[in-house]
Amino acid sequence: MPAAGLPEPLSERELEVLQLIAAGKTNRQISSELFVSVGTVKTHINNAYRKLDAHSRTQALARARELDLI
């Protein structure tokens, strides 16, 4: 389900990572919870930043909430 206002929708995994960031988890905690490397978590975060036109965790979360993604 592509969100209105996003040229490219976030993947399920990117949304999952954003939700874990919103819960206050660190990259290391997220990687452990999702059974992936910290590098993979960073890739998901960077992809989400690009798609949300954000440059920080705070901006990404604000934009995702604005779009009712989380």
PDB file of N, H, CA, C and O in Angstrom:
ATOM      1  N   MET A   1       0.852  -1.187   0.000  1.00  0.00           N
ATOM      2  CA  MET A   1       0.000   0.000   0.000  1.00  0.00           C
ATOM      3  C   MET A   1       0.885   1.233   0.000  1.00  0.00           C
ATOM      4  O   MET A   1       1.405   1.601   1.054  1.00  0.00           O
ATOM      5  N   PRO A   2       1.077   1.884  -1.133  1.00  0.00           N
ATOM      6  CA  PRO A   2       1.938   3.061  -1.174  1.00  0.00           C
ATOM      7  C   PRO A   2       1.305   4.233  -0.425  1.00  0.00           C
ATOM      8  O   PRO A   2       0.118   4.517  -0.588  1.00  0.00           O
ATOM      9  N   ALA A   3       2.097   4.898   0.384  1.00  0.00           N
ATOM     10  H   ALA A   3       3.061   4.667   0.515  1.00  0.00           H
ATOM     11  CA  ALA A   3       1.603   6.042   1.141  1.00  0.00           C
ATOM     12  C   ALA A   3       1.505   7.250   0.224  1.00  0.00           C
ATOM     13  O   ALA A   3       2.366   7.466  -0.629  1.00  0.00           O
ATOM     14  N   ALA A   4       0.467   8.022   0.404  1.00  0.00           N
ATOM     15  H   ALA A   4      -0.233   7.846   1.097  1.00  0.00           H
ATOM     16  CA  ALA A   4       0.310   9.238  -0.382  1.00  0.00           C
ATOM     17  C   ALA A   4       1.463  10.180  -0.054  1.00  0.00           C
ATOM     18  O   ALA A   4       1.843  10.321   1.109  1.00  0.00           O
ATOM     19  N   GLY A   5       2.009  10.811  -1.060  1.00  0.00           N
ATOM     20  H   GLY A   5       1.700  10.696  -2.004  1.00  0.00           H
ATOM     21  CA  GLY A   5       3.089  11.757  -0.825  1.00  0.00           C
ATOM     22  C   GLY A   5       4.472  11.135  -0.884  1.00  0.00           C
ATOM     23  O   GLY A   5       5.472  11.844  -0.774  1.00  0.00           O
ATOM     24  N   LEU A   6       4.544   9.835  -1.055  1.00  0.00           N
ATOM     25  H   LEU A   6       3.732   9.260  -1.144  1.00  0.00           H
ATOM     26  CA  LEU A   6       5.856   9.194  -1.172  1.00  0.00           C
ATOM     27  C   LEU A   6       6.039   8.679  -2.595  1.00  0.00           C
ATOM     28  O   LEU A   6       5.243   7.868  -3.067  1.00  0.00           O
ATOM     29  N   PRO A   7       7.080   9.143  -3.281  1.00  0.00           N
ATOM     30  CA  PRO A   7       7.306   8.669  -4.652  1.00  0.00           C
ATOM     31  C   PRO A   7       7.628   7.176  -4.690  1.00  0.00           C
ATOM     32  O   PRO A   7       7.305   6.481  -5.653  1.00  0.00           O
ATOM     33  N   GLU A   8       8.273   6.697  -3.618  1.00  0.00           N
ATOM     34  H   GLU A   8       8.536   7.261  -2.836  1.00  0.00           H
ATOM     35  CA  GLU A   8       8.631   5.281  -3.534  1.00  0.00           C
ATOM     36  C   GLU A   8       8.209   4.776  -2.158  1.00  0.00           C
ATOM     37  O   GLU A   8       8.675   5.298  -1.144  1.00  0.00           O
ATOM     38  N   PRO A   9       7.334   3.768  -2.103  1.00  0.00           N
ATOM     39  CA  PRO A   9       6.858   3.293  -0.796  1.00  0.00           C
ATOM     40  C   PRO A   9       7.959   2.598   0.006  1.00  0.00           C
ATOM     41  O   PRO A   9       8.895   2.034  -0.560  1.00  0.00           O
ATOM     42  N   LEU A  10       7.832   2.647   1.312  1.00  0.00           N
ATOM     43  H   LEU A  10       7.072   3.105   1.772  1.00  0.00           H
ATOM     44  CA  LEU A  10       8.788   1.960   2.179  1.00  0.00           C
ATOM     45  C   LEU A  10       8.496   0.466   2.168  1.00  0.00           C
ATOM     46  O   LEU A  10       7.341   0.050   2.086  1.00  0.00           O
ATOM     47  N   SER A  11       9.547  -0.332   2.250  1.00  0.00           N
ATOM     48  H   SER A  11      10.486   0.006   2.316  1.00  0.00           H
ATOM     49  CA  SER A  11       9.363  -1.786   2.321  1.00  0.00           C
ATOM     50  C   SER A  11       8.864  -2.152   3.721  1.00  0.00           C
ATOM     51  O   SER A  11       8.950  -1.358   4.658  1.00  0.00           O
ATOM     52  N   GLU A  12       8.346  -3.363   3.836  1.00  0.00           N
ATOM     53  H   GLU A  12       8.276  -4.008   3.075  1.00  0.00           H
ATOM     54  CA  GLU A  12       7.891  -3.853   5.140  1.00  0.00           C
ATOM     55  C   GLU A  12       9.023  -3.768   6.160  1.00  0.00           C
ATOM     56  O   GLU A  12       8.811  -3.365   7.304  1.00  0.00           O
ATOM     57  N   ARG A  13      10.214  -4.148   5.740  1.00  0.00           N
ATOM     58  H   ARG A  13      10.386  -4.476   4.811  1.00  0.00           H
ATOM     59  CA  ARG A  13      11.365  -4.172   6.645  1.00  0.00           C
ATOM     60  C   ARG A  13      11.754  -2.759   7.075  1.00  0.00           C
ATOM     61  O   ARG A  13      12.082  -2.530   8.239  1.00  0.00           O
ATOM     62  N   GLU A  14      11.717  -1.811   6.133  1.00  0.00           N
ATOM     63  H   GLU A  14      11.450  -1.998   5.187  1.00  0.00           H
ATOM     64  CA  GLU A  14      12.034  -0.422   6.471  1.00  0.00           C
ATOM     65  C   GLU A  14      11.034   0.116   7.489  1.00  0.00           C
ATOM     66  O   GLU A  14      11.413   0.824   8.421  1.00  0.00           O
ATOM     67  N   LEU A  15       9.766  -0.217   7.310  1.00  0.00           N
ATOM     68  H   LEU A  15       9.458  -0.792   6.552  1.00  0.00           H
ATOM     69  CA  LEU A  15       8.736   0.199   8.275  1.00  0.00           C
ATOM     70  C   LEU A  15       8.988  -0.436   9.637  1.00  0.00           C
ATOM     71  O   LEU A  15       8.855   0.215  10.673  1.00  0.00           O
ATOM     72  N   GLU A  16       9.352  -1.711   9.622  1.00  0.00           N
ATOM     73  H   GLU A  16       9.460  -2.240   8.780  1.00  0.00           H
ATOM     74  CA  GLU A  16       9.638  -2.436  10.853  1.00  0.00           C
ATOM     75  C   GLU A  16      10.795  -1.766  11.601  1.00  0.00           C
ATOM     76  O   GLU A  16      10.731  -1.575  12.815  1.00  0.00           O
ATOM     77  N   VAL A  17      11.851  -1.413  10.865  1.00  0.00           N
ATOM     78  H   VAL A  17      11.903  -1.568   9.878  1.00  0.00           H
ATOM     79  CA  VAL A  17      13.007  -0.752  11.467  1.00  0.00           C
ATOM     80  C   VAL A  17      12.597   0.611  12.038  1.00  0.00           C
ATOM     81  O   VAL A  17      13.020   0.971  13.136  1.00  0.00           O
ATOM     82  N   LEU A  18      11.782   1.364  11.304  1.00  0.00           N
ATOM     83  H   LEU A  18      11.439   1.071  10.412  1.00  0.00           H
ATOM     84  CA  LEU A  18      11.313   2.666  11.801  1.00  0.00           C
ATOM     85  C   LEU A  18      10.516   2.504  13.087  1.00  0.00           C
ATOM     86  O   LEU A  18      10.657   3.307  14.009  1.00  0.00           O
ATOM     87  N   GLN A  19       9.679   1.473  13.157  1.00  0.00           N
ATOM     88  H   GLN A  19       9.565   0.820  12.408  1.00  0.00           H
ATOM     89  CA  GLN A  19       8.894   1.244  14.367  1.00  0.00           C
ATOM     90  C   GLN A  19       9.801   0.930  15.554  1.00  0.00           C
ATOM     91  O   GLN A  19       9.539   1.367  16.675  1.00  0.00           O
ATOM     92  N   LEU A  20      10.866   0.174  15.305  1.00  0.00           N
ATOM     93  H   LEU A  20      11.079  -0.180  14.394  1.00  0.00           H
ATOM     94  CA  LEU A  20      11.807  -0.152  16.380  1.00  0.00           C
ATOM     95  C   LEU A  20      12.603   1.085  16.802  1.00  0.00           C
ATOM     96  O   LEU A  20      12.922   1.245  17.980  1.00  0.00           O
ATOM     97  N   ILE A  21      12.921   1.954  15.850  1.00  0.00           N
ATOM     98  H   ILE A  21      12.662   1.824  14.893  1.00  0.00           H
ATOM     99  CA  ILE A  21      13.582   3.222  16.186  1.00  0.00           C
ATOM    100  C   ILE A  21      12.631   4.053  17.055  1.00  0.00           C
ATOM    101  O   ILE A  21      13.041   4.651  18.049  1.00  0.00           O
ATOM    102  N   ALA A  22      11.359   4.076  16.659  1.00  0.00           N
ATOM    103  H   ALA A  22      11.026   3.590  15.851  1.00  0.00           H
ATOM    104  CA  ALA A  22      10.351   4.821  17.423  1.00  0.00           C
ATOM    105  C   ALA A  22      10.240   4.280  18.847  1.00  0.00           C
ATOM    106  O   ALA A  22       9.911   5.019  19.775  1.00  0.00           O
ATOM    107  N   ALA A  23      10.514   2.990  19.012  1.00  0.00           N
ATOM    108  H   ALA A  23      10.781   2.389  18.258  1.00  0.00           H
ATOM    109  CA  ALA A  23      10.465   2.367  20.341  1.00  0.00           C
ATOM    110  C   ALA A  23      11.742   2.651  21.129  1.00  0.00           C
ATOM    111  O   ALA A  23      11.889   2.200  22.265  1.00  0.00           O
ATOM    112  N   GLY A  24      12.671   3.405  20.519  1.00  0.00           N
ATOM    113  H   GLY A  24      12.552   3.771  19.596  1.00  0.00           H
ATOM    114  CA  GLY A  24      13.876   3.809  21.226  1.00  0.00           C
ATOM    115  C   GLY A  24      15.036   2.833  21.142  1.00  0.00           C
ATOM    116  O   GLY A  24      16.000   2.942  21.899  1.00  0.00           O
ATOM    117  N   LYS A  25      14.946   1.886  20.228  1.00  0.00           N
ATOM    118  H   LYS A  25      14.162   1.798  19.613  1.00  0.00           H
ATOM    119  CA  LYS A  25      16.013   0.884  20.122  1.00  0.00           C
ATOM    120  C   LYS A  25      17.202   1.401  19.318  1.00  0.00           C
ATOM    121  O   LYS A  25      17.053   2.213  18.405  1.00  0.00           O
ATOM    122  N   THR A  26      18.388   0.907  19.681  1.00  0.00           N
ATOM    123  H   THR A  26      18.509   0.247  20.423  1.00  0.00           H
ATOM    124  CA  THR A  26      19.611   1.264  18.959  1.00  0.00           C
ATOM    125  C   THR A  26      19.738   0.356  17.736  1.00  0.00           C
ATOM    126  O   THR A  26      19.033  -0.647  17.620  1.00  0.00           O
ATOM    127  N   ASN A  27      20.646   0.718  16.825  1.00  0.00           N
ATOM    128  H   ASN A  27      21.219   1.532  16.919  1.00  0.00           H
ATOM    129  CA  ASN A  27      20.880  -0.118  15.641  1.00  0.00           C
ATOM    130  C   ASN A  27      21.260  -1.531  16.057  1.00  0.00           C
ATOM    131  O   ASN A  27      20.795  -2.503  15.463  1.00  0.00           O
ATOM    132  N   ARG A  28      22.111  -1.646  17.085  1.00  0.00           N
ATOM    133  H   ARG A  28      22.488  -0.855  17.568  1.00  0.00           H
ATOM    134  CA  ARG A  28      22.559  -2.963  17.552  1.00  0.00           C
ATOM    135  C   ARG A  28      21.370  -3.787  18.095  1.00  0.00           C
ATOM    136  O   ARG A  28      21.261  -4.982  17.822  1.00  0.00           O
ATOM    137  N   GLN A  29      20.495  -3.139  18.857  1.00  0.00           N
ATOM    138  H   GLN A  29      20.583  -2.168  19.079  1.00  0.00           H
ATOM    139  CA  GLN A  29      19.313  -3.841  19.390  1.00  0.00           C
ATOM    140  C   GLN A  29      18.380  -4.270  18.254  1.00  0.00           C
ATOM    141  O   GLN A  29      17.823  -5.367  18.275  1.00  0.00           O
ATOM    142  N   ILE A  30      18.221  -3.396  17.269  1.00  0.00           N
ATOM    143  H   ILE A  30      18.674  -2.504  17.251  1.00  0.00           H
ATOM    144  CA  ILE A  30      17.369  -3.709  16.116  1.00  0.00           C
ATOM    145  C   ILE A  30      17.954  -4.895  15.353  1.00  0.00           C
ATOM    146  O   ILE A  30      17.223  -5.809  14.971  1.00  0.00           O
ATOM    147  N   SER A  31      19.268  -4.884  15.130  1.00  0.00           N
ATOM    148  H   SER A  31      19.862  -4.141  15.440  1.00  0.00           H
ATOM    149  CA  SER A  31      19.899  -5.968  14.368  1.00  0.00           C
ATOM    150  C   SER A  31      19.715  -7.298  15.085  1.00  0.00           C
ATOM    151  O   SER A  31      19.458  -8.323  14.455  1.00  0.00           O
ATOM    152  N   SER A  32      19.849  -7.274  16.398  1.00  0.00           N
ATOM    153  H   SER A  32      20.058  -6.441  16.910  1.00  0.00           H
ATOM    154  CA  SER A  32      19.689  -8.484  17.200  1.00  0.00           C
ATOM    155  C   SER A  32      18.240  -8.986  17.146  1.00  0.00           C
ATOM    156  O   SER A  32      17.996 -10.186  17.024  1.00  0.00           O
ATOM    157  N   GLU A  33      17.295  -8.061  17.237  1.00  0.00           N
ATOM    158  H   GLU A  33      17.494  -7.086  17.336  1.00  0.00           H
ATOM    159  CA  GLU A  33      15.877  -8.426  17.222  1.00  0.00           C
ATOM    160  C   GLU A  33      15.425  -8.981  15.866  1.00  0.00           C
ATOM    161  O   GLU A  33      14.590  -9.883  15.798  1.00  0.00           O
ATOM    162  N   LEU A  34      15.993  -8.426  14.790  1.00  0.00           N
ATOM    163  H   LEU A  34      16.671  -7.694  14.845  1.00  0.00           H
ATOM    164  CA  LEU A  34      15.581  -8.848  13.439  1.00  0.00           C
ATOM    165  C   LEU A  34      16.506  -9.918  12.842  1.00  0.00           C
ATOM    166  O   LEU A  34      16.307 -10.362  11.711  1.00  0.00           O
ATOM    167  N   PHE A  35      17.516 -10.323  13.616  1.00  0.00           N
ATOM    168  H   PHE A  35      17.679  -9.963  14.534  1.00  0.00           H
ATOM    169  CA  PHE A  35      18.477 -11.341  13.153  1.00  0.00           C
ATOM    170  C   PHE A  35      19.183 -10.940  11.863  1.00  0.00           C
ATOM    171  O   PHE A  35      19.332 -11.748  10.947  1.00  0.00           O
ATOM    172  N   VAL A  36      19.616  -9.679  11.803  1.00  0.00           N
ATOM    173  H   VAL A  36      19.496  -9.022  12.547  1.00  0.00           H
ATOM    174  CA  VAL A  36      20.394  -9.184  10.663  1.00  0.00           C
ATOM    175  C   VAL A  36      21.608  -8.435  11.213  1.00  0.00           C
ATOM    176  O   VAL A  36      21.683  -8.177  12.414  1.00  0.00           O
ATOM    177  N   SER A  37      22.551  -8.089  10.348  1.00  0.00           N
ATOM    178  H   SER A  37      22.490  -8.300   9.372  1.00  0.00           H
ATOM    179  CA  SER A  37      23.743  -7.358  10.801  1.00  0.00           C
ATOM    180  C   SER A  37      23.400  -5.880  11.021  1.00  0.00           C
ATOM    181  O   SER A  37      22.400  -5.370  10.516  1.00  0.00           O
ATOM    182  N   VAL A  38      24.264  -5.213  11.791  1.00  0.00           N
ATOM    183  H   VAL A  38      25.076  -5.628  12.202  1.00  0.00           H
ATOM    184  CA  VAL A  38      24.091  -3.778  12.018  1.00  0.00           C
ATOM    185  C   VAL A  38      24.171  -3.044  10.677  1.00  0.00           C
ATOM    186  O   VAL A  38      23.461  -2.063  10.460  1.00  0.00           O
ATOM    187  N   GLY A  39      25.039  -3.523   9.778  1.00  0.00           N
ATOM    188  H   GLY A  39      25.616  -4.321   9.954  1.00  0.00           H
ATOM    189  CA  GLY A  39      25.153  -2.918   8.450  1.00  0.00           C
ATOM    190  C   GLY A  39      23.848  -2.981   7.672  1.00  0.00           C
ATOM    191  O   GLY A  39      23.488  -2.037   6.970  1.00  0.00           O
ATOM    192  N   THR A  40      23.138  -4.107   7.804  1.00  0.00           N
ATOM    193  H   THR A  40      23.431  -4.874   8.375  1.00  0.00           H
ATOM    194  CA  THR A  40      21.841  -4.262   7.126  1.00  0.00           C
ATOM    195  C   THR A  40      20.825  -3.281   7.714  1.00  0.00           C
ATOM    196  O   THR A  40      20.045  -2.674   6.980  1.00  0.00           O
ATOM    197  N   VAL A  41      20.839  -3.130   9.023  1.00  0.00           N
ATOM    198  H   VAL A  41      21.473  -3.623   9.619  1.00  0.00           H
ATOM    199  CA  VAL A  41      19.935  -2.172   9.680  1.00  0.00           C
ATOM    200  C   VAL A  41      20.220  -0.770   9.145  1.00  0.00           C
ATOM    201  O   VAL A  41      19.297  -0.025   8.816  1.00  0.00           O
ATOM    202  N   LYS A  42      21.507  -0.414   9.060  1.00  0.00           N
ATOM    203  H   LYS A  42      22.257  -1.019   9.327  1.00  0.00           H
ATOM    204  CA  LYS A  42      21.886   0.916   8.561  1.00  0.00           C
ATOM    205  C   LYS A  42      21.422   1.113   7.121  1.00  0.00           C
ATOM    206  O   LYS A  42      20.997   2.208   6.751  1.00  0.00           O
ATOM    207  N   THR A  43      21.499   0.065   6.311  1.00  0.00           N
ATOM    208  H   THR A  43      21.844  -0.824   6.612  1.00  0.00           H
ATOM    209  CA  THR A  43      21.025   0.143   4.922  1.00  0.00           C
ATOM    210  C   THR A  43      19.520   0.427   4.896  1.00  0.00           C
ATOM    211  O   THR A  43      19.058   1.278   4.137  1.00  0.00           O
ATOM    212  N   HIS A  44      18.762  -0.289   5.727  1.00  0.00           N
ATOM    213  H   HIS A  44      19.137  -0.981   6.344  1.00  0.00           H
ATOM    214  CA  HIS A  44      17.306  -0.064   5.798  1.00  0.00           C
ATOM    215  C   HIS A  44      17.010   1.365   6.247  1.00  0.00           C
ATOM    216  O   HIS A  44      16.126   2.024   5.700  1.00  0.00           O
ATOM    217  N   ILE A  45      17.759   1.841   7.250  1.00  0.00           N
ATOM    218  H   ILE A  45      18.477   1.305   7.695  1.00  0.00           H
ATOM    219  CA  ILE A  45      17.549   3.197   7.761  1.00  0.00           C
ATOM    220  C   ILE A  45      17.862   4.220   6.668  1.00  0.00           C
ATOM    221  O   ILE A  45      17.099   5.163   6.459  1.00  0.00           O
ATOM    222  N   ASN A  46      18.983   4.033   5.977  1.00  0.00           N
ATOM    223  H   ASN A  46      19.604   3.267   6.147  1.00  0.00           H
ATOM    224  CA  ASN A  46      19.360   4.977   4.915  1.00  0.00           C
ATOM    225  C   ASN A  46      18.350   4.979   3.771  1.00  0.00           C
ATOM    226  O   ASN A  46      18.046   6.032   3.210  1.00  0.00           O
ATOM    227  N   ASN A  47      17.829   3.802   3.426  1.00  0.00           N
ATOM    228  H   ASN A  47      18.075   2.947   3.882  1.00  0.00           H
ATOM    229  CA  ASN A  47      16.792   3.727   2.388  1.00  0.00           C
ATOM    230  C   ASN A  47      15.537   4.466   2.847  1.00  0.00           C
ATOM    231  O   ASN A  47      14.919   5.193   2.068  1.00  0.00           O
ATOM    232  N   ALA A  48      15.167   4.280   4.097  1.00  0.00           N
ATOM    233  H   ALA A  48      15.669   3.690   4.730  1.00  0.00           H
ATOM    234  CA  ALA A  48      13.978   4.962   4.646  1.00  0.00           C
ATOM    235  C   ALA A  48      14.210   6.476   4.651  1.00  0.00           C
ATOM    236  O   ALA A  48      13.314   7.241   4.292  1.00  0.00           O
ATOM    237  N   TYR A  49      15.412   6.913   5.057  1.00  0.00           N
ATOM    238  H   TYR A  49      16.140   6.293   5.349  1.00  0.00           H
ATOM    239  CA  TYR A  49      15.731   8.353   5.040  1.00  0.00           C
ATOM    240  C   TYR A  49      15.546   8.917   3.639  1.00  0.00           C
ATOM    241  O   TYR A  49      14.928   9.965   3.451  1.00  0.00           O
ATOM    242  N   ARG A  50      16.098   8.195   2.647  1.00  0.00           N
ATOM    243  H   ARG A  50      16.600   7.343   2.800  1.00  0.00           H
ATOM    244  CA  ARG A  50      16.015   8.666   1.262  1.00  0.00           C
ATOM    245  C   ARG A  50      14.556   8.777   0.822  1.00  0.00           C
ATOM    246  O   ARG A  50      14.149   9.781   0.237  1.00  0.00           O
ATOM    247  N   LYS A  51      13.785   7.746   1.106  1.00  0.00           N
ATOM    248  H   LYS A  51      14.115   6.931   1.581  1.00  0.00           H
ATOM    249  CA  LYS A  51      12.382   7.728   0.675  1.00  0.00           C
ATOM    250  C   LYS A  51      11.543   8.774   1.410  1.00  0.00           C
ATOM    251  O   LYS A  51      10.587   9.314   0.854  1.00  0.00           O
ATOM    252  N   LEU A  52      11.906   9.056   2.663  1.00  0.00           N
ATOM    253  H   LEU A  52      12.683   8.618   3.115  1.00  0.00           H
ATOM    254  CA  LEU A  52      11.156  10.023   3.472  1.00  0.00           C
ATOM    255  C   LEU A  52      11.744  11.430   3.364  1.00  0.00           C
ATOM    256  O   LEU A  52      11.215  12.373   3.952  1.00  0.00           O
ATOM    257  N   ASP A  53      12.843  11.570   2.607  1.00  0.00           N
ATOM    258  H   ASP A  53      13.273  10.804   2.129  1.00  0.00           H
ATOM    259  CA  ASP A  53      13.557  12.840   2.494  1.00  0.00           C
ATOM    260  C   ASP A  53      13.931  13.355   3.885  1.00  0.00           C
ATOM    261  O   ASP A  53      13.698  14.516   4.221  1.00  0.00           O
ATOM    262  N   ALA A  54      14.518  12.456   4.685  1.00  0.00           N
ATOM    263  H   ALA A  54      14.707  11.513   4.412  1.00  0.00           H
ATOM    264  CA  ALA A  54      14.917  12.793   6.052  1.00  0.00           C
ATOM    265  C   ALA A  54      16.429  12.666   6.195  1.00  0.00           C
ATOM    266  O   ALA A  54      17.088  11.964   5.428  1.00  0.00           O
ATOM    267  N   HIS A  55      16.963  13.363   7.198  1.00  0.00           N
ATOM    268  H   HIS A  55      16.428  13.933   7.822  1.00  0.00           H
ATOM    269  CA  HIS A  55      18.413  13.337   7.410  1.00  0.00           C
ATOM    270  C   HIS A  55      18.780  12.911   8.823  1.00  0.00           C
ATOM    271  O   HIS A  55      19.950  12.947   9.204  1.00  0.00           O
ATOM    272  N   SER A  56      17.781  12.508   9.597  1.00  0.00           N
ATOM    273  H   SER A  56      16.831  12.479   9.288  1.00  0.00           H
ATOM    274  CA  SER A  56      18.040  12.048  10.962  1.00  0.00           C
ATOM    275  C   SER A  56      16.912  11.125  11.396  1.00  0.00           C
ATOM    276  O   SER A  56      15.863  11.059  10.755  1.00  0.00           O
ATOM    277  N   ARG A  57      17.145  10.410  12.499  1.00  0.00           N
ATOM    278  H   ARG A  57      17.997  10.464  13.019  1.00  0.00           H
ATOM    279  CA  ARG A  57      16.112   9.534  13.055  1.00  0.00           C
ATOM    280  C   ARG A  57      14.869  10.350  13.387  1.00  0.00           C
ATOM    281  O   ARG A  57      13.744   9.941  13.099  1.00  0.00           O
ATOM    282  N   THR A  58      15.093  11.518  14.001  1.00  0.00           N
ATOM    283  H   THR A  58      16.007  11.851  14.235  1.00  0.00           H
ATOM    284  CA  THR A  58      13.976  12.377  14.419  1.00  0.00           C
ATOM    285  C   THR A  58      13.139  12.818  13.221  1.00  0.00           C
ATOM    286  O   THR A  58      11.910  12.753  13.251  1.00  0.00           O
ATOM    287  N   GLN A  59      13.822  13.267  12.165  1.00  0.00           N
ATOM    288  H   GLN A  59      14.820  13.320  12.141  1.00  0.00           H
ATOM    289  CA  GLN A  59      13.110  13.705  10.953  1.00  0.00           C
ATOM    290  C   GLN A  59      12.357  12.535  10.322  1.00  0.00           C
ATOM    291  O   GLN A  59      11.209  12.679   9.901  1.00  0.00           O
ATOM    292  N   ALA A  60      13.008  11.388  10.260  1.00  0.00           N
ATOM    293  H   ALA A  60      13.941  11.270  10.601  1.00  0.00           H
ATOM    294  CA  ALA A  60      12.380  10.214   9.642  1.00  0.00           C
ATOM    295  C   ALA A  60      11.128   9.810  10.410  1.00  0.00           C
ATOM    296  O   ALA A  60      10.097   9.508   9.810  1.00  0.00           O
ATOM    297  N   LEU A  61      11.219   9.806  11.738  1.00  0.00           N
ATOM    298  H   LEU A  61      12.057  10.052  12.226  1.00  0.00           H
ATOM    299  CA  LEU A  61      10.051   9.435  12.554  1.00  0.00           C
ATOM    300  C   LEU A  61       8.937  10.463  12.405  1.00  0.00           C
ATOM    301  O   LEU A  61       7.766  10.101  12.295  1.00  0.00           O
ATOM    302  N   ALA A  62       9.298  11.739  12.403  1.00  0.00           N
ATOM    303  H   ALA A  62      10.249  12.033  12.493  1.00  0.00           H
ATOM    304  CA  ALA A  62       8.287  12.792  12.258  1.00  0.00           C
ATOM    305  C   ALA A  62       7.567  12.647  10.917  1.00  0.00           C
ATOM    306  O   ALA A  62       6.341  12.738  10.849  1.00  0.00           O
ATOM    307  N   ARG A  63       8.332  12.425   9.865  1.00  0.00           N
ATOM    308  H   ARG A  63       9.327  12.351   9.921  1.00  0.00           H
ATOM    309  CA  ARG A  63       7.753  12.282   8.513  1.00  0.00           C
ATOM    310  C   ARG A  63       6.891  11.014   8.425  1.00  0.00           C
ATOM    311  O   ARG A  63       5.814  11.032   7.829  1.00  0.00           O
ATOM    312  N   ALA A  64       7.365   9.935   9.011  1.00  0.00           N
ATOM    313  H   ALA A  64       8.240   9.921   9.495  1.00  0.00           H
ATOM    314  CA  ALA A  64       6.600   8.675   8.982  1.00  0.00           C
ATOM    315  C   ALA A  64       5.285   8.826   9.752  1.00  0.00           C
ATOM    316  O   ALA A  64       4.255   8.293   9.340  1.00  0.00           O
ATOM    317  N   ARG A  65       5.327   9.549  10.865  1.00  0.00           N
ATOM    318  H   ARG A  65       6.165   9.981  11.200  1.00  0.00           H
ATOM    319  CA  ARG A  65       4.085   9.779  11.637  1.00  0.00           C
ATOM    320  C   ARG A  65       3.135  10.680  10.864  1.00  0.00           C
ATOM    321  O   ARG A  65       1.925  10.454  10.841  1.00  0.00           O
ATOM    322  N   GLU A  66       3.700  11.711  10.228  1.00  0.00           N
ATOM    323  H   GLU A  66       4.683  11.895  10.247  1.00  0.00           H
ATOM    324  CA  GLU A  66       2.925  12.648   9.407  1.00  0.00           C
ATOM    325  C   GLU A  66       2.150  11.883   8.321  1.00  0.00           C
ATOM    326  O   GLU A  66       1.009  12.214   7.999  1.00  0.00           O
ATOM    327  N   LEU A  67       2.799  10.862   7.772  1.00  0.00           N
ATOM    328  H   LEU A  67       3.727  10.593   8.034  1.00  0.00           H
ATOM    329  CA  LEU A  67       2.191  10.070   6.689  1.00  0.00           C
ATOM    330  C   LEU A  67       1.416   8.860   7.210  1.00  0.00           C
ATOM    331  O   LEU A  67       0.975   8.012   6.435  1.00  0.00           O
ATOM    332  N   ASP A  68       1.255   8.792   8.542  1.00  0.00           N
ATOM    333  H   ASP A  68       1.614   9.481   9.172  1.00  0.00           H
ATOM    334  CA  ASP A  68       0.543   7.661   9.181  1.00  0.00           C
ATOM    335  C   ASP A  68       1.150   6.301   8.843  1.00  0.00           C
ATOM    336  O   ASP A  68       0.434   5.315   8.664  1.00  0.00           O
ATOM    337  N   LEU A  69       2.476   6.264   8.759  1.00  0.00           N
ATOM    338  H   LEU A  69       3.058   7.065   8.904  1.00  0.00           H
ATOM    339  CA  LEU A  69       3.154   5.003   8.464  1.00  0.00           C
ATOM    340  C   LEU A  69       3.459   4.245   9.752  1.00  0.00           C
ATOM    341  O   LEU A  69       3.547   3.017   9.761  1.00  0.00           O
ATOM    342  N   ILE A  70       3.620   5.007  10.848  1.00  0.00           N
ATOM    343  H   ILE A  70       3.548   6.004  10.841  1.00  0.00           H
ATOM    344  CA  ILE A  70       3.882   4.356  12.147  1.00  0.00           C
ATOM    345  C   ILE A  70       2.983   4.970  13.200  1.00  0.00           C
ATOM    346  O   ILE A  70       3.035   4.574  14.364  1.00  0.00           O
TER     347      ILE A  70
END
